[in-house]
């Protein structure tokens, strides 16, 4: 059984951009949008609470790609 690991948390725009880059590199992702979930339930939450998950077997490759993204975008 594969286990998904939370690898990154940020705003929806940044998480979706990184997920797109990872998917282009054949790394499957899952996004948990706590902001949208809270909105639908009628609660407030920080806008930077969108989580990105990858399969445990892709963790190392995904971390390298995310670190490169952070360098390129001064994060």
Secondary structure, 3 states (H helix, E strand, C coil): CCCEEEEEEECHHHHHHHHHHHHHCCCCEEEEEHHHHHHHHCCCCCCCCEEEEEEHHHHHHHHHHHHHHHHHCCC
